[in-house]
Amino acid sequence: MTSPDLPTELKAALDSKLRGFSRSDAAGRASVISQAYRGGGGSGTIRTEADALAYALARMPATYAAVTASLNALAEIRPDFAPKRLLDVGAGPGTATWAAAETFSSLANFTLLDANDALRTLAQNLVRGSMRLHDIAYERGEARAALAKTDAADLVIASYMIGEIGDAEQRAIAELMWAKTDDTLLVVEPGTPTGYARIIALRAHLIALGAHVAAPCPHDGKCPLQPPDWCHFSQRLQRSRAHMQVKGAEVPFEDERFSYVALTRVPVVQRPSRLLAQPIVNKVEITAKLCTPEGLAFTKVPRRAKADYARARRWRWGDPVMEES
Ligand SMILES: C[S@@+](CC[C@H](N)C(=O)[O-])C[C@H]1O[C@@H](n2cnc3c(N)ncnc32)[C@H](O)[C@@H]1O
C-alpha cells in the first residue's frame, strides 16, 4: 500500500518553495480559494505563483491522499496492473501524477494537462529536482482541446477536476478521457453528495459506452444507495506545521472524504464486495455495511464465530471484502 502522505521528495520541493513565504499571506489566499470552491466556483481564483503555492499548501496533501487511496484500491483489485503511460487531466500542481508515480513503479511516461498557468508553473517547479518526474510533458490548455491532441495512456486520471466544468461539458470530457484510456480511467471527486452525483453520472455514461467498474463497486449495475445516502470514503493524512498554519488547524491530521470510480476496458475477474462505512463493533457482533454484487447488504458477524469475528475486526471503511471473509 502506498502511504497517503506526500512523498519526501515532494515535501522537500514544497518546503523549498515555501521559504520566505508568509504563512498569514498563504492562509488568506487559501481561504479566498476555498471560499470560491465552496461557492461552486473553480480554480479561476488561482492566478499567481503565490496563489498556486497557497492552494498546494492547503489542498495538495488531501487530494494526494484521496488519489492514493483510490489507486491503492485499484492496485489491490488488480495486482498485475502495470501501466507505463499516465495522462493527468486537470493536473493542477501535479498531485495525481505524484500519487500515481508512487503507486505504480512501472510508469515511465507522464503527460499532464491544465488550463491554469499558475498551477502548471508550480507543478513544473515541484518536479524539477525529481529523478522520476523531471521529464514530464505538461500541456497547457482547455481539457477538450488539449485532450483531442493528446496520445492515449494506460492510466488516465481526473482528480478533483470534473466539478469545475458544466454538466454537458462533463459528458463530453468523460467521453474524450475514455477515448484516451487504453486500460483504466480513474476519476476522483470530493466525497460530498454532489461529488458523488458527478461520479455516478460519469460512471453510468461510460458503462453505456462499454466501460467496466474495477473499484469501488463490485458490479456495473445501478448504484444501490438511495438519497440521502451516498457512496464516499475517508482517508486520514498527517498535517505538517505549515499545513496546519495555513488552515488554522489545531490537530496534526485531517480526514479527507472522497468519492471515486476506476473504470477499465476489460472486466476485472474478481470484484469483491466493499465496505461502505466503518463497521460497528459491539460485544455481541460486528455489523458491516457492504456493497455486494447483489446490492446493498448489512452483514452481521457474531462474536462466537471466532475466526470470522477476528477477521472482521480488521475491516476498515473502503476495504474490499472477499467472499470467504
Ligand atoms: C481543484 S483543482 C485539482 C488539481 C489536481 N488535479 C489535484 O487533484 O490537486 C482543478 C484543476 O482542474 C483544472 N481545470 C478545470 N477545468 C478545466 C478545463 N476545462 N480544462 C483544463 N483544466 C481544467 C483547473 O485549472 C485546476 O487545476
The ligand as an ORCA input file, in Angstrom:
! r2SCAN-3c Opt
* xyz 0 1
  C      -9.294     21.567     -7.824
  S      -8.010     21.591     -8.990
  C      -7.370     19.930     -8.831
  C      -5.973     19.825     -9.301
  C      -5.333     18.452     -9.187
  N      -5.935     17.514    -10.117
  C      -5.432     17.939     -7.774
  O      -6.078     16.912     -7.546
  O      -4.847     18.551     -6.879
  C      -8.889     21.502    -10.529
  C      -7.963     21.645    -11.724
  O      -8.703     21.402    -12.908
  C      -8.319     22.358    -13.873
  N      -9.415     22.538    -14.841
  C     -10.711     22.810    -14.567
  N     -11.421     22.907    -15.703
  C     -10.547     22.693    -16.716
  C     -10.658     22.652    -18.122
  N     -11.838     22.862    -18.728
  N      -9.574     22.408    -18.849
  C      -8.378     22.195    -18.258
  N      -8.192     22.214    -16.933
  C      -9.257     22.458    -16.165
  C      -8.076     23.621    -13.052
  O      -7.307     24.568    -13.760
  C      -7.391     23.035    -11.837
  O      -6.011     22.951    -12.000
*
